[in-house]
Amino acid sequence: MQVIINELKKLKISESDFEFYGRDIVKIDPKPYETLPKKGKLILMTSINPTAAGEGKTTTAIGLTDGLNLLGHQTVLALREPSLGPVLGRKGTATGGGESVVVPEAKINLHFTGDLHAISTANNLISAAIDNEIYWKSDLEIDENQVIWKRTIDLNDRSLRTIEQKISKSISRIDEFSITAASNMMTILTLAKNAQDLKVRIDNAMVAYDKKGKPVFVKDLQVTGAVLAVLNEAAKPNFVLTKYNSPTLIHCGPFANISIGTNSLISTSLGLKLADYTVIESGFGSDLGFEKFMNLVNLQADLIPDCVVMVVTLRALKLHNDFKNDFKHLEQHLKHVKLYNLNLVVAINFIDGDNKKELEQLQNFLTKNDYQWEINEAYNKGPKGAEKLAKLVSKAAEQSFSYKPLLFEDDLVEIKIKKIVENFYYLSEVNYEPAVLEKLVQIKNSPYKNFPVCLVKSQNTIDGNDAQVENYQIKIKDISVNTGGKFILVYTNKVFSMPGLNKEANYKTINVKNGKITGLK
């Protein structure tokens, strides 16, 4: 406990502003620090399209943070909270690996401080309130066939994608579940800047339409106060340490393929006010998490990264045939960052058993094309293994640059979609379902027409063409407005907000032996 107290003191966090959850996890009240000026620089981690096991972004982010602290730069790491869906499913844990880990690993990956359960409960309380209004036939006159707020659970469970809700003997409705990491409540809490903003966003979250076609909001349900009460502790960032005692904020956890893919704004803002550098990561490849960070999270240009770190592994480059295609896939991702004129460093996440000739081929390509790069060996060597990477990143973050936005608030919705599809997916056409075109007209005539867009797309390929279909065109299957999150959700192809479990899911290897959890991957 004393080690974590010492790190909090170094960051000038008052003892009255934090509370222990056990011996090695702390909750921080961010309110006393809201008026502090921004102190540090922002480092954003991204990657190429990953393998099924990931690309090592979190491991590299942890190693980089440890490396920067080793060099004497006061650095805070800010990560997303793990979801039980991937932990029990395919992808596995989200606390790094080897010598680059945040601790306590098992607790963080399984329940942690209960934030995701609180978010799920708050989300489902709204669902229950909606059905309660329908059951009692209240003055809101909610149309049971026009409820747009989905229930949620923090598991991969395909059977819950569509269910029938029996509200009473005479009333039933079709409902849907999303995984908590893609729920409305998760995005609302993640994007809220403070407690007041959180209340406004919850109040203004649209949940249904009444029988006259008028929208119904959370504030109409008179449930906002109870929702805030459920979220009272979950709204506070969690604080832990890496294995080498680097301070780490872990808060909120939206996925990047079916949501916005970043940690909470509250935790990022807190880190920037307390430290010289704050290291954060965006989910999956730069076609998803980085794109959404730049075009949605950073819409007001108030979180421009001082340096972007592109994580690559030889295994992922092989997966995308880059050693045979002159690194075409890698180049496409590097161009994403160059769109905004940002400082860029490539981190080669070297893994035991990697081919050294392929490593040399990659290094030659990066050097020839004037990309700054360094090898990350923190997985095996801890902070010393990331020391060179940390030196390069800190130097790059101090370089001046002229930020160039891609999207603008007053761009039409279809223009925003087209710009993302052309510049991030490298496709020339966008195909809309007829029903989506009708919804687009409605959105363009609504108060939400200037909201940013959040595209739901497969993480496996840069264009979403996982099946390698000839003459492929991306298809917009559905579109909806998340009024609490303040963005427009755009569904492409067949991507679901509730994932399913893979055949050999991780839960088959997890157990408890002598009181200790085993088998987490």
Phi and psi in degrees as a GROMACS rama.xvg file:
@    title "Ramachandran Plot"
@    xaxis  label "Phi"
@    yaxis  label "Psi"
@TYPE xy
-66.4536  -34.9973  GLN-2
-62.0453  -45.2963  VAL-3
-69.2948  -33.8705  ILE-4
-64.1639  -41.2635  ILE-5
-61.7974  -41.2275  ASN-6
-67.2303  -37.3182  GLU-7
-64.288  -38.7154  LEU-8
-64.9066  -38.8052  LYS-9
-60.6782  -32.6362  LYS-10
-86.5158  0.994998  LEU-11
63.0997  40.5245  LYS-12
-90.2958  120.345  ILE-13
-68.9019  147.036  SER-14
-61.0451  -27.6131  GLU-15
-75.5485  -7.87274  SER-16
-107.166  6.5989  ASP-17
-137.873  157.414  PHE-18
-140.729  133.144  GLU-19
-77.4537  137.808  PHE-20
-113.1  86.7644  TYR-21
86.128  -152.698  GLY-22
-97.1745  -19.6764  ARG-23
-135.581  17.7838  ASP-24
-133.527  137.044  ILE-25
-130.091  144.548  VAL-26
-102.662  133.705  LYS-27
-110.593  132.633  ILE-28
-81.6572  112.968  ASP-29
-79.2682  -14.3433  PRO-30
-57.1214  -44.9435  LYS-31
-62.5492  -13.2977  PRO-32
-109.222  4.0866  TYR-33
-64.3791  -32.2432  GLU-34
-89.4216  -3.17507  THR-35
-66.9812  145.711  LEU-36
-74.1089  156.899  PRO-37
-65.1241  131.676  LYS-38
-109.408  -40.9246  LYS-39
-107.495  -179.533  GLY-40
-103.402  151.948  LYS-41
-103.909  126.983  LEU-42
-114.554  122.781  ILE-43
-110.47  124.072  LEU-44
-91.7732  136.687  MET-45
-144.482  -173.311  THR-46
-159.493  177.212  SER-47
-79.7722  176.944  ILE-48
-60.3684  125.019  ASN-49
-82.1272  167.927  PRO-50
-75.8421  175.784  THR-51
-60.7816  -26.5829  ALA-52
-90.2476  3.33466  ALA-53
94.4993  -179.785  GLY-54
-116.911  -1.09721  GLU-55
83.7053  24.0184  GLY-56
-61.5608  -47.7756  LYS-57
-64.8444  -44.0302  THR-58
-59.075  -43.2536  THR-59
-69.4671  -38.8658  THR-60
-61.9713  -41.6356  ALA-61
-65.8563  -47.1427  ILE-62
-60.3749  -42.5971  GLY-63
-62.8551  -43.4353  LEU-64
-62.1288  -45.428  THR-65
-60.367  -40.594  ASP-66
-65.5493  -41.7168  GLY-67
-65.0637  -40.9857  LEU-68
-67.0468  -34.2557  ASN-69
-60.9658  -35.8014  LEU-70
-79.2226  -4.5142  LEU-71
96.4059  5.75367  GLY-72
-87.8193  120.769  HIS-73
-67.2057  113.006  GLN-74
-130.827  134.372  THR-75
-113.461  137.233  VAL-76
-99.4376  136.788  LEU-77
-127.807  116.016  ALA-78
-119.607  166.496  LEU-79
-82.6406  153.981  ARG-80
-77.8092  140.183  GLU-81
-65.7516  146.783  PRO-82
-101.06  141.907  SER-83
-67.6624  -20.5085  LEU-84
-55.7572  -60.8608  GLY-85
-67.0473  -35.8284  PRO-86
-60.0043  -43.585  VAL-87
-90.4847  -9.26343  LEU-88
-101.6  -114.193  GLY-89
-100.762  -51.1138  ARG-90
-69.9806  -35.41  LYS-91
97.9174  -158.214  GLY-92
-73.3107  170.158  THR-93
-133.023  38.8496  ALA-94
-120.802  19.663  THR-95
85.8269  -164.685  GLY-96
-161.204  162.22  GLY-97
63.0308  -128.882  GLY-98
-84.6179  -9.21421  GLU-99
-105.329  81.0221  SER-100
-134.957  155.13  VAL-101
-101.646  146.284  VAL-102
-127.122  153.441  VAL-103
-82.5465  122.249  PRO-104
-58.5091  -51.815  GLU-105
-62.4498  -42.8779  ALA-106
-64.682  -41.7207  LYS-107
-64.0821  -41.5394  ILE-108
-77.3427  -24.4013  ASN-109
-120.822  95.1483  LEU-110
83.8509  -39.8489  HIS-111
53.7035  -121.073  PHE-112
-100.015  12.3463  THR-113
84.9273  10.1458  GLY-114
-58.234  -48.0333  ASP-115
-66.5783  -30.7215  LEU-116
-68.238  -40.1097  HIS-117
-64.4834  -42.1405  ALA-118
-63.004  -43.8289  ILE-119
-61.023  -45.2296  SER-120
-64.2535  -43.4799  THR-121
-61.7848  -42.7132  ALA-122
-62.0027  -46.2197  ASN-123
-75.9399  -23.0341  ASN-124
-61.7979  -39.6705  LEU-125
-64.8014  -41.7613  ILE-126
-60.0374  -43.8295  SER-127
-63.8168  -38.1514  ALA-128
-65.8691  -38.1448  ALA-129
-60.8992  -50.61  ILE-130
-65.6487  -30.6865  ASP-131
-65.8392  -41.7356  ASN-132
-63.1518  -38.2575  GLU-133
-67.4153  -44.213  ILE-134
-59.2983  -45.8303  TYR-135
-87.1819  3.26489  TRP-136
50.785  54.4772  LYS-137
-71.824  174.567  SER-138
-64.9038  -15.0751  ASP-139
-68.9783  -23.8101  LEU-140
48.484  50.2014  GLU-141
-65.4749  131.683  ILE-142
-79.4296  113.69  ASP-143
-62.7636  -16.7489  GLU-144
-92.804  1.90031  ASN-145
-127.901  36.7016  GLN-146
-88.1791  124.534  VAL-147
-109.259  -9.56841  ILE-148
-81.2322  124.308  TRP-149
-94.2377  149.055  LYS-150
-74.5751  171.285  ARG-151
-150.604  156.909  THR-152
-153.541  146.478  ILE-153
-89.6621  61.332  ASP-154
-150.333  155.707  LEU-155
-83.185  116.195  ASN-156
-151.947  91.4378  ASP-157
-62.2398  -23.9334  ARG-158
-68.0154  -14.442  SER-159
-97.2784  4.24253  LEU-160
-58.9019  -41.3114  ARG-161
-138.669  125.796  THR-162
-135.676  163.064  ILE-163
-103.66  124.976  GLU-164
-96.3879  122.471  GLN-165
-95.1693  101.14  LYS-166
-83.2965  -39.7935  ILE-167
-152.558  -177.36  SER-168
-61.1067  -31.2025  LYS-169
-107.835  -8.40232  SER-170
-124.152  127.428  ILE-171
-140.281  161.916  SER-172
-151.263  158.824  ARG-173
-84.8188  132.15  ILE-174
-126.965  166.013  ASP-175
-134.026  150.596  GLU-176
-110.579  140.468  PHE-177
-113.475  159.933  SER-178
-70.9837  148.528  ILE-179
-53.2895  -36.6358  THR-180
-65.9023  -13.7995  ALA-181
-115.885  9.35497  ALA-182
-75.8069  159.873  SER-183
-59.5055  -41.7312  ASN-184
-66.235  -35.5563  MET-185
-62.3392  -45.3297  MET-186
-68.7288  -36.217  THR-187
-61.9163  -48.0489  ILE-188
-68.2446  -38.6767  LEU-189
-63.0275  -40.0054  THR-190
-91.2173  -8.08986  LEU-191
-68.1992  135.997  ALA-192
-87.1808  -24.4972  LYS-193
-165.633  -176.523  ASN-194
-63.2681  -39.6439  ALA-195
-66.5966  -42.5048  GLN-196
-63.6587  -37.475  ASP-197
-60.9487  -45.3232  LEU-198
-61.2696  -44.4235  LYS-199
-62.893  -43.1304  VAL-200
-64.7213  -41.9167  ARG-201
-65.0492  -46.9518  ILE-202
-52.3794  -42.7844  ASP-203
-92.5992  8.75311  ASN-204
-74.5882  120.808  ALA-205
-77.4702  134.532  MET-206
-118.601  -23.3331  VAL-207
-169.952  179.999  ALA-208
-121.892  148.54  TYR-209
-85.7224  -178.145  ASP-210
-70.9377  -6.9278  LYS-211
-102.654  3.77888  LYS-212
85.8794  10.3017  GLY-213
-87.7613  137.891  LYS-214
-67.754  146.522  PRO-215
-115.564  133.731  VAL-216
-114.15  165.976  PHE-217
-56.9942  -40.1869  VAL-218
-60.3297  -27.9078  LYS-219
-69.6524  -23.816  ASP-220
-81.9092  -10.5716  LEU-221
57.651  40.1073  GLN-222
-117.922  -2.22638  VAL-223
-57.1916  -43.8331  THR-224
-59.5268  -44.1772  GLY-225
-66.5121  -38.3241  ALA-226
-62.513  -44.0104  VAL-227
-63.007  -36.49  LEU-228
-64.2311  -42.7897  ALA-229
-63.0839  -34.3589  VAL-230
-91.4498  1.87869  LEU-231
-54.5971  -45.7574  ASN-232
-84.1777  -34.2025  GLU-233
-65.4177  -21.2038  ALA-234
-76.4311  -8.68425  ALA-235
-95.1748  131.386  LYS-236
-62.5246  147.037  PRO-237
-90.4499  144.998  ASN-238
-126.528  124.271  PHE-239
-136.834  -175.002  VAL-240
-123.024  155.648  LEU-241
-76.7904  173.568  THR-242
-55.7003  -29.8627  LYS-243
-105.393  24.4306  TYR-244
70.063  25.3825  ASN-245
-78.3772  133.099  SER-246
-65.9487  135.364  PRO-247
-136.995  124.21  THR-248
-96.9214  129.308  LEU-249
-126.686  115.319  ILE-250
-156.742  125.877  HIS-251
65.1948  159.812  CYS-252
-158.337  54.9025  GLY-253
-70.2579  139.131  PRO-254
-68.682  159.223  PHE-255
-95.6325  -20.183  ALA-256
-82.2226  -31.9505  ASN-257
-121.478  10.8505  ILE-258
-156.101  -150.787  SER-259
-95.5728  -15.1753  ILE-260
69.3018  34.5678  GLY-261
-145.102  164.433  THR-262
-72.1799  174.691  ASN-263
-66.1721  148.136  SER-264
-64.2789  -32.2044  LEU-265
-60.6914  -44.2091  ILE-266
-71.949  -39.6528  SER-267
-62.3467  -46.2582  THR-268
-61.5408  -41.3685  SER-269
-62.57  -44.4918  LEU-270
-59.9351  -42.5279  GLY-271
-67.1777  -23.2699  LEU-272
-87.7825  -17.4501  LYS-273
-104.924  -25.3058  LEU-274
-129.449  167.202  ALA-275
-72.0631  -36.9961  ASP-276
-133.588  141.512  TYR-277
-121.933  123.24  THR-278
-102.736  123.877  VAL-279
-128.22  166.757  ILE-280
-130.332  151.708  GLU-281
-111.899  142.065  SER-282
-69.3431  153.12  GLY-283
51.9294  -148.296  PHE-284
-83.5427  175.237  GLY-285
-67.1805  -16.3063  SER-286
-71.9274  -13.9666  ASP-287
-118.193  -80.3621  LEU-288
-60.0044  -47.2654  GLY-289
-63.6925  -44.782  PHE-290
-57.3509  -45.5546  GLU-291
-70.4411  -34.2475  LYS-292
-62.919  -45.8473  PHE-293
-73.4617  -36.93  MET-294
-101.037  -10.9971  ASN-295
-124.872  -60.0392  LEU-296
-62.755  -40.388  VAL-297
-97.0029  26.4935  ASN-298
-55.3884  -39.2122  LEU-299
-87.6332  9.60776  GLN-300
56.4459  35.9815  ALA-301
-105.232  0.19396  ASP-302
-135.291  53.5956  LEU-303
-76.8331  123.195  ILE-304
-66.2223  136.339  PRO-305
-78.6035  -22.4837  ASP-306
-154.972  138.328  CYS-307
-109.392  131.221  VAL-308
-109.36  117.439  VAL-309
-94.3046  112.845  MET-310
-89.7116  130.302  VAL-311
-132.699  149.115  VAL-312
-124.414  152.597  THR-313
-63.4573  -32.9578  LEU-314
-64.4027  -42.3066  ARG-315
-69.6073  -37.6584  ALA-316
-62.0616  -38.6377  LEU-317
-63.672  -42.7802  LYS-318
-55.9759  -35.7874  LEU-319
-100.048  16.243  HIS-320
58.8599  30.9862  ASN-321
-71.7923  -26.4532  ASP-322
-73.3885  -16.0296  PHE-323
-102.589  -15.4257  LYS-324
-115.72  27.8255  ASN-325
54.2766  39.3833  ASP-326
58.5305  40.4319  PHE-327
-60.7169  -44.8908  LYS-328
-63.3947  -46.0295  HIS-329
-60.1152  -44.9885  LEU-330
-60.1938  -37.806  GLU-331
-61.505  -39.9331  GLN-332
-71.4884  -38.9819  HIS-333
-63.6153  -34.5194  LEU-334
-64.7474  -29.9103  LYS-335
-56.7942  -43.8335  HIS-336
-71.52  -39.1517  VAL-337
-65.7186  -22.6098  LYS-338
-52.8256  -33.1388  LEU-339
-103.893  6.10265  TYR-340
59.417  36.2425  ASN-341
-91.0018  154.133  LEU-342
-65.6086  138.008  ASN-343
-136.953  134.504  LEU-344
-130.237  135.946  VAL-345
-97.057  124.357  VAL-346
-104.533  115.348  ALA-347
-87.1527  109.292  ILE-348
-83.8403  89.7143  ASN-349
-76.6575  131.372  PHE-350
-118.349  143.241  ILE-351
-53.0394  131.731  ASP-352
96.0954  -7.42613  GLY-353
-63.7987  147.932  ASP-354
-77.1696  122.249  ASN-355
-72.3273  -26.8306  LYS-356
-69.0336  -38.6992  LYS-357
-66.8889  -37.9253  GLU-358
-59.975  -44.8443  LEU-359
-63.9198  -38.4677  GLU-360
-61.5737  -42.5158  GLN-361
-66.0864  -45.0272  LEU-362
-60.98  -40.764  GLN-363
-64.1452  -39.9796  ASN-364
-63.11  -45.9345  PHE-365
-65.7103  -42.9862  LEU-366
-65.3768  -43.9309  THR-367
-60.2648  -34.6185  LYS-368
-99.4754  16.4265  ASN-369
62.8139  33.9482  ASP-370
-94.0992  134.842  TYR-371
-74.9444  133.007  GLN-372
-147.072  158.788  TRP-373
-157.526  153.879  GLU-374
-85.8716  137.205  ILE-375
-104.199  117.565  ASN-376
-119.078  25.274  GLU-377
-67.7618  -25.3077  ALA-378
-55.1567  -42.4378  TYR-379
-95.086  -31.6687  ASN-380
-111.838  -0.725462  LYS-381
69.7013  -152.803  GLY-382
-54.1604  -37.4771  PRO-383
-62.048  -31.1299  LYS-384
-72.775  -12.4563  GLY-385
-114.031  7.94486  ALA-386
-62.0503  -45.6433  GLU-387
-65.8624  -40.5075  LYS-388
-61.7996  -43.101  LEU-389
-62.0868  -40.8314  ALA-390
-61.7854  -43.5811  LYS-391
-67.6605  -41.9023  LEU-392
-67.5084  -42.6658  VAL-393
-64.0323  -36.4387  SER-394
-67.443  -43.7295  LYS-395
-64.9516  -38.0659  ALA-396
-66.5129  -20.6013  ALA-397
-89.1348  -8.25748  GLU-398
-76.7008  139.454  GLN-399
-74.2871  153.017  SER-400
-154.274  161.636  PHE-401
-113.317  101.07  SER-402
-63.5028  134.777  TYR-403
-126.546  108.803  LYS-404
-70.2991  155.146  PRO-405
-99.0788  -43.7101  LEU-406
-108.859  153.798  LEU-407
-126.316  149.645  PHE-408
-56.541  -36.8107  GLU-409
-90.5957  7.05335  ASP-410
-62.3937  141.034  ASP-411
-61.4537  153.899  LEU-412
-55.5022  -47.2625  VAL-413
-67.9265  -25.3623  GLU-414
-71.4067  -41.3314  ILE-415
-60.7678  -45.1854  LYS-416
-61.7322  -44.7642  ILE-417
-63.3977  -41.7834  LYS-418
-61.8151  -41.0742  LYS-419
-68.0345  -45.5154  ILE-420
-61.4675  -41.4054  VAL-421
-73.7302  -43.9856  GLU-422
-89.0865  -22.1897  ASN-423
-110.931  -32.7753  PHE-424
-101.797  -10.1041  TYR-425
59.3337  41.3415  TYR-426
-116.399  146.559  LEU-427
-94.8711  -17.5673  SER-428
-131.253  151.433  GLU-429
-122.602  128.19  VAL-430
-107.377  125.511  ASN-431
-109.37  137.3  TYR-432
-66.3849  145.468  GLU-433
-53.3411  -40.4017  PRO-434
-65.4322  -30.6766  ALA-435
-69.04  -38.9557  VAL-436
-60.6455  -37.3253  LEU-437
-65.7303  -41.8312  GLU-438
-66.4229  -35.037  LYS-439
-60.0705  -41.721  LEU-440
-60.5593  -43.9008  VAL-441
-62.2864  -42.7188  GLN-442
-65.8583  -40.5576  ILE-443
-66.7855  -19.9701  LYS-444
-101.703  15.8951  ASN-445
-114.036  169.247  SER-446
-68.1757  -6.07904  PRO-447
-102.022  11.4192  TYR-448
-63.5266  -23.7474  LYS-449
-97.4271  5.79288  ASN-450
-62.0928  148.815  PHE-451
-68.4859  165.12  PRO-452
-109.562  148.75  VAL-453
-126.214  105.807  CYS-454
-85.8548  130.4  LEU-455
-92.0677  116.724  VAL-456
-147.755  153.611  LYS-457
-60.3948  142.555  SER-458
-87.3984  -7.13925  GLN-459
-78.1751  -34.6129  ASN-460
-130.251  154.822  THR-461
-68.7291  -29.2578  ILE-462
-104.518  -2.35049  ASP-463
84.0124  3.93044  GLY-464
-90.0269  66.8965  ASN-465
-63.2254  -32.4275  ASP-466
-85.2942  -0.420162  ALA-467
55.7024  48.4615  GLN-468
-73.3676  136.632  VAL-469
-71.9474  149.67  GLU-470
53.4712  41.7585  ASN-471
-67.6368  138.376  TYR-472
-131.271  139.657  GLN-473
-75.6598  138.838  ILE-474
-117.139  129.605  LYS-475
-88.0352  111.696  ILE-476
-89.9428  -28.8997  LYS-477
-161.61  162.947  ASP-478
-151.385  139.135  ILE-479
-150.782  162.446  SER-480
-106.601  126.614  VAL-481
-96.9915  92.8094  ASN-482
-70.4811  -28.5289  THR-483
-74.5005  -41.5612  GLY-484
-75.1028  -18.9999  GLY-485
64.4511  48.8534  LYS-486
-152.548  166.725  PHE-487
-106.052  122.772  ILE-488
-90.1244  125.344  LEU-489
-120.229  114.597  VAL-490
-91.6909  126.575  TYR-491
-110.513  148.441  THR-492
48.4309  -136.123  ASN-493
-117.199  67.7894  LYS-494
-111.156  129.306  VAL-495
-104.256  148.025  PHE-496
-82.9539  -4.47126  SER-497
-121.314  104.679  MET-498
-70.0705  164.584  PRO-499
-108.048  163.872  GLY-500
-80.6912  145.521  LEU-501
-79.3012  165.439  ASN-502
-60.0991  -47.9774  LYS-503
-104.866  68.7462  GLU-504
-68.9378  154.608  ALA-505
-62.0516  -26.2032  ASN-506
-59.4256  -21.2314  TYR-507
-68.9656  -18.8925  LYS-508
-107.274  -5.62999  THR-509
-86.9364  138.794  ILE-510
-155.577  177.72  ASN-511
-124.595  123.872  VAL-512
-127.611  122.106  LYS-513
53.2861  39.4351  ASN-514
81.191  0.474272  GLY-515
-113.294  138.053  LYS-516
-76.3363  131.499  ILE-517
-123.934  162.371  THR-518
85.6706  3.83473  GLY-519
-68.8569  133.787  LEU-520
